[in-house]
């Protein structure tokens, strides 16, 4: 697979061979707002119900207090410094991945990315923290799409921390919508600054851009596997781009294509 534009961690997968018949265009600046991703395309929205919290004795009373004390992905103190937890999302070749970005202070520094439950468990043990699971629930999210000039409603599912990192393959009409939109990779990085679209919408999803290295997404999919999956998605799932119509600007070429001979077709023959 040839990749045009930028650099990302999975480019290393090309070292195992390259199929020049498949091309992944990664040189644009396409962005989408959440109202389009979740509302128009109907990509499921998950929110994490738990997160890292200070450790305390595991008692029934402590667990009951945790239900009201801790907000989903609330700030947590680590080594004497306040750290911010935020959700991260990546739509990769028809599968939705969820992670957590942990960073110190605001503006954030020293970001750490978690893409598996085992990884955040190990971090909690190392730093003397506990994990708050949170409760599963569902609520309705309501956003206005300036592009579509309408208010869009879509469900927001609160997921316990233990299930937050489970990959979610898209199926049915949702997968078809993503394929029709020509999306190979879309990422929502909480560190991305506000990017207004033409209608002043926050384009918080970067589409088919070299955005995954910054999110340490190699912890979710290794470079070789990621490169292979992109090649299969672009070459076998997305509709192939048809040949472009050639616009002819030269009048002489247009005349010839209509069967006229330039020196004689517009002249009278002798004796006429």
NUNU-665987 format. One record per residue (C-alpha): residue in three letters; x, y, z. Coordinates in nm, 2 decimals. Layout:
<sites>
("ala"; (X; Y; Z))
...
</sites>
This chain:
<sites>
("unk"; (0.00; 0.00; 0.00))
("unk"; (0.12; 0.35; -0.09))
("unk"; (0.05; 0.62; 0.17))
("unk"; (0.04; 0.98; 0.05))
("unk"; (0.08; 1.26; 0.30))
("unk"; (0.24; 1.30; 0.65))
("unk"; (0.39; 1.03; 0.88))
("unk"; (0.23; 0.80; 1.13))
("unk"; (0.35; 0.50; 1.34))
("unk"; (0.20; 0.23; 1.11))
("unk"; (0.41; 0.35; 0.82))
("unk"; (0.67; 0.11; 0.95))
("unk"; (0.45; -0.18; 0.83))
("unk"; (0.56; -0.10; 0.47))
("unk"; (0.89; -0.26; 0.54))
("unk"; (0.72; -0.60; 0.49))
("unk"; (0.62; -0.51; 0.14))
("unk"; (0.41; -0.27; -0.06))
("unk"; (0.12; -0.31; -0.30))
("unk"; (0.13; -0.01; -0.53))
("unk"; (-0.22; -0.08; -0.65))
("unk"; (-0.36; 0.03; -0.32))
("unk"; (-0.32; 0.40; -0.22))
("unk"; (-0.42; 0.56; 0.11))
("unk"; (-0.46; 0.93; 0.08))
("unk"; (-0.36; 1.10; 0.41))
("unk"; (-0.27; 1.44; 0.29))
("unk"; (-0.59; 1.63; 0.36))
("unk"; (-0.73; 1.83; 0.65))
("unk"; (-1.08; 1.68; 0.67))
("unk"; (-1.25; 1.71; 1.00))
("unk"; (-1.60; 1.62; 1.13))
("unk"; (-1.80; 1.74; 1.43))
("unk"; (-1.94; 1.50; 1.69))
("unk"; (-2.29; 1.58; 1.56))
("unk"; (-2.19; 1.44; 1.22))
("unk"; (-2.00; 1.13; 1.36))
("unk"; (-2.26; 1.03; 1.61))
("unk"; (-2.57; 1.20; 1.48))
("unk"; (-2.56; 1.17; 1.10))
("unk"; (-2.34; 0.86; 1.07))
("unk"; (-2.48; 0.71; 1.39))
("unk"; (-2.14; 0.59; 1.52))
("unk"; (-2.22; 0.48; 1.88))
("unk"; (-2.12; 0.72; 2.15))
("unk"; (-1.97; 0.57; 2.47))
("unk"; (-1.87; 0.77; 2.78))
("unk"; (-1.65; 0.62; 3.05))
("unk"; (-1.83; 0.59; 3.38))
("unk"; (-1.52; 0.55; 3.60))
("unk"; (-1.15; 0.62; 3.60))
("unk"; (-0.85; 0.64; 3.83))
("unk"; (-0.92; 0.75; 4.19))
("unk"; (-0.73; 0.77; 4.52))
("unk"; (-0.69; 0.44; 4.70))
("unk"; (-0.89; 0.37; 5.01))
("unk"; (-0.99; 0.05; 5.20))
("unk"; (-1.21; -0.18; 4.99))
("unk"; (-1.52; -0.18; 5.21))
("unk"; (-1.89; -0.17; 5.14))
("unk"; (-1.90; 0.18; 5.29))
("unk"; (-1.61; 0.30; 5.07))
("unk"; (-1.77; 0.15; 4.76))
("unk"; (-2.10; 0.32; 4.84))
("unk"; (-1.92; 0.66; 4.89))
("unk"; (-1.75; 0.61; 4.56))
("unk"; (-2.09; 0.61; 4.38))
("unk"; (-2.15; 0.97; 4.47))
("unk"; (-1.80; 1.10; 4.53))
("unk"; (-1.63; 1.03; 4.20))
("unk"; (-1.74; 1.18; 3.87))
("unk"; (-1.66; 0.99; 3.55))
("unk"; (-1.29; 1.06; 3.45))
("unk"; (-1.25; 1.31; 3.73))
("unk"; (-0.91; 1.47; 3.81))
("unk"; (-0.68; 1.27; 4.04))
("unk"; (-0.37; 1.36; 4.24))
("unk"; (-0.06; 1.16; 4.15))
("unk"; (0.28; 1.22; 4.32))
("unk"; (0.15; 1.55; 4.46))
("unk"; (0.03; 1.69; 4.12))
("unk"; (-0.32; 1.72; 3.98))
("unk"; (-0.37; 1.50; 3.68))
("unk"; (-0.66; 1.53; 3.42))
("unk"; (-0.83; 1.23; 3.27))
("unk"; (-1.00; 1.25; 2.93))
("unk"; (-1.16; 1.01; 2.69))
("unk"; (-1.00; 0.94; 2.36))
("unk"; (-1.16; 0.77; 2.06))
("unk"; (-1.04; 0.62; 1.74))
("unk"; (-1.25; 0.48; 1.45))
("unk"; (-1.01; 0.25; 1.27))
("unk"; (-1.11; 0.05; 0.97))
("unk"; (-1.47; 0.01; 1.09))
("unk"; (-1.39; -0.06; 1.45))
("unk"; (-1.43; 0.19; 1.73))
("unk"; (-1.16; 0.20; 2.00))
("unk"; (-1.17; 0.38; 2.33))
("unk"; (-0.88; 0.50; 2.54))
("unk"; (-0.80; 0.74; 2.83))
("unk"; (-0.55; 1.02; 2.82))
("unk"; (-0.40; 1.11; 3.16))
("unk"; (-0.19; 1.43; 3.18))
("unk"; (-0.06; 1.67; 3.44))
("unk"; (-0.23; 2.00; 3.50))
("unk"; (-0.39; 2.25; 3.26))
("unk"; (-0.26; 2.31; 3.00))
("unk"; (-0.18; 1.94; 3.01))
("unk"; (0.17; 1.80; 3.01))
("unk"; (0.34; 1.46; 3.02))
("unk"; (0.05; 1.28; 2.86))
("unk"; (0.01; 0.90; 2.91))
("unk"; (-0.23; 0.70; 2.70))
("unk"; (-0.42; 0.39; 2.80))
("unk"; (-0.58; 0.16; 2.54))
("unk"; (-0.62; -0.16; 2.74))
("unk"; (-0.77; -0.23; 3.08))
("unk"; (-0.46; -0.43; 3.19))
("unk"; (-0.25; -0.12; 3.12))
("unk"; (-0.45; 0.11; 3.35))
("unk"; (-0.46; -0.16; 3.62))
("unk"; (-0.08; -0.18; 3.61))
("unk"; (-0.05; 0.20; 3.63))
("unk"; (-0.29; 0.22; 3.93))
("unk"; (-0.09; -0.05; 4.12))
("unk"; (0.24; 0.13; 4.05))
("unk"; (0.11; 0.47; 4.18))
("unk"; (-0.10; 0.35; 4.47))
("unk"; (-0.43; 0.43; 4.31))
("unk"; (-0.76; 0.26; 4.28))
("unk"; (-1.00; 0.21; 3.99))
("unk"; (-1.36; 0.34; 4.01))
("unk"; (-1.58; 0.14; 3.77))
("unk"; (-1.89; 0.36; 3.77))
("unk"; (-2.24; 0.25; 3.68))
("unk"; (-2.38; 0.16; 3.34))
("unk"; (-2.65; 0.39; 3.22))
("unk"; (-2.78; 0.57; 2.91))
("unk"; (-2.87; 0.93; 2.84))
("unk"; (-2.98; 1.13; 2.54))
("unk"; (-2.73; 1.37; 2.38))
("unk"; (-2.87; 1.67; 2.20))
("unk"; (-2.66; 1.87; 1.96))
("unk"; (-2.72; 2.12; 1.68))
("unk"; (-2.56; 2.06; 1.35))
("unk"; (-2.51; 2.39; 1.17))
("unk"; (-2.42; 2.21; 0.85))
("unk"; (-2.75; 2.02; 0.84))
("unk"; (-2.94; 2.31; 1.00))
("unk"; (-3.11; 2.07; 1.25))
("unk"; (-3.09; 1.95; 1.60))
("unk"; (-2.97; 1.59; 1.63))
("unk"; (-3.04; 1.35; 1.91))
("unk"; (-2.84; 1.04; 1.98))
("unk"; (-2.78; 0.80; 2.28))
("unk"; (-2.48; 0.83; 2.50))
("unk"; (-2.40; 0.51; 2.68))
("unk"; (-2.21; 0.53; 3.01))
("unk"; (-1.98; 0.22; 3.02))
("unk"; (-1.80; 0.09; 3.33))
("unk"; (-1.43; 0.12; 3.33))
("unk"; (-1.37; -0.25; 3.29))
("unk"; (-1.55; -0.25; 2.96))
("unk"; (-1.45; 0.09; 2.83))
("unk"; (-1.15; -0.04; 2.64))
("unk"; (-1.33; -0.32; 2.45))
("unk"; (-1.32; -0.26; 2.07))
("unk"; (-1.66; -0.22; 1.92))
("unk"; (-1.69; -0.33; 1.55))
("unk"; (-1.95; -0.13; 1.35))
("unk"; (-2.22; -0.33; 1.18))
("unk"; (-2.52; -0.29; 0.95))
("unk"; (-2.62; 0.05; 0.84))
("unk"; (-2.37; 0.23; 1.06))
("unk"; (-2.08; 0.05; 0.89))
("unk"; (-2.24; 0.12; 0.55))
("unk"; (-2.26; 0.49; 0.64))
("unk"; (-1.89; 0.50; 0.74))
("unk"; (-1.79; 0.32; 0.42))
("unk"; (-2.01; 0.56; 0.21))
("unk"; (-1.84; 0.85; 0.38))
("unk"; (-1.50; 0.71; 0.28))
("unk"; (-1.36; 0.71; 0.63))
("unk"; (-1.06; 0.49; 0.70))
("unk"; (-0.94; 0.65; 1.02))
("unk"; (-1.11; 0.91; 1.24))
("unk"; (-0.96; 1.02; 1.57))
("unk"; (-1.08; 1.23; 1.86))
("unk"; (-0.78; 1.35; 2.06))
("unk"; (-0.87; 1.56; 2.37))
("unk"; (-0.55; 1.76; 2.32))
("unk"; (-0.66; 1.88; 1.98))
("unk"; (-0.72; 2.26; 1.99))
("unk"; (-1.05; 2.40; 1.88))
("unk"; (-1.08; 2.38; 1.50))
("unk"; (-1.38; 2.57; 1.37))
("unk"; (-1.55; 2.44; 1.05))
("unk"; (-1.71; 2.66; 0.78))
("unk"; (-2.02; 2.68; 1.00))
("unk"; (-1.82; 2.74; 1.32))
("unk"; (-1.87; 2.39; 1.44))
("unk"; (-1.60; 2.23; 1.65))
("unk"; (-1.44; 1.97; 1.41))
("unk"; (-1.30; 1.75; 1.69))
("unk"; (-1.27; 1.44; 1.48))
("unk"; (-0.97; 1.43; 1.25))
("unk"; (-1.04; 1.22; 0.94))
("unk"; (-0.77; 1.03; 0.75))
("unk"; (-0.49; 1.24; 0.89))
("unk"; (-0.16; 1.12; 1.05))
("unk"; (-0.30; 1.16; 1.40))
("unk"; (-0.24; 0.82; 1.57))
("unk"; (0.13; 0.85; 1.67))
("unk"; (0.04; 1.15; 1.90))
("unk"; (-0.22; 0.93; 2.07))
("unk"; (0.02; 0.64; 2.13))
("unk"; (-0.22; 0.41; 1.94))
("unk"; (0.05; 0.15; 1.88))
("unk"; (-0.05; 0.03; 2.23))
("unk"; (-0.38; -0.07; 2.07))
("unk"; (-0.27; -0.21; 1.73))
("unk"; (0.09; -0.28; 1.64))
("unk"; (0.24; -0.11; 1.33))
("unk"; (0.24; -0.42; 1.10))
("unk"; (-0.12; -0.52; 1.19))
("unk"; (-0.24; -0.16; 1.15))
("unk"; (-0.07; -0.13; 0.81))
("unk"; (-0.23; -0.45; 0.69))
("unk"; (-0.58; -0.36; 0.81))
("unk"; (-0.56; -0.02; 0.64))
("unk"; (-0.45; -0.19; 0.31))
("unk"; (-0.74; -0.44; 0.33))
("unk"; (-0.99; -0.17; 0.42))
("unk"; (-0.88; 0.08; 0.15))
("unk"; (-0.83; -0.19; -0.12))
("unk"; (-1.12; -0.42; -0.04))
("unk"; (-1.39; -0.24; 0.16))
("unk"; (-1.41; 0.12; 0.05))
("unk"; (-1.56; 0.18; -0.30))
("unk"; (-1.29; 0.23; -0.56))
("unk"; (-1.27; 0.58; -0.70))
("unk"; (-1.39; 0.57; -1.06))
("unk"; (-1.19; 0.72; -1.34))
("unk"; (-1.22; 1.10; -1.36))
("unk"; (-1.38; 1.27; -1.65))
("unk"; (-1.13; 1.44; -1.87))
("unk"; (-1.22; 1.80; -1.95))
("unk"; (-1.12; 1.90; -2.31))
("unk"; (-1.04; 2.26; -2.34))
("unk"; (-0.88; 2.27; -2.68))
("unk"; (-1.14; 2.36; -2.95))
("unk"; (-0.94; 2.18; -3.22))
("unk"; (-0.96; 1.85; -3.02))
("unk"; (-1.33; 1.90; -2.96))
("unk"; (-1.39; 1.95; -3.34))
("unk"; (-1.19; 1.64; -3.43))
("unk"; (-1.37; 1.42; -3.17))
("unk"; (-1.70; 1.52; -3.34))
("unk"; (-1.58; 1.38; -3.68))
("unk"; (-1.49; 1.71; -3.85))
("unk"; (-1.18; 1.75; -4.05))
("unk"; (-1.03; 2.08; -3.97))
("unk"; (-0.91; 2.20; -4.31))
("unk"; (-1.22; 2.10; -4.51))
("unk"; (-1.52; 2.04; -4.30))
("unk"; (-1.63; 2.41; -4.28))
("unk"; (-1.55; 2.50; -4.64))
("unk"; (-1.75; 2.45; -4.96))
("unk"; (-1.60; 2.22; -5.22))
("unk"; (-1.51; 2.35; -5.56))
("unk"; (-1.80; 2.39; -5.79))
("unk"; (-2.06; 2.41; -5.50))
</sites>
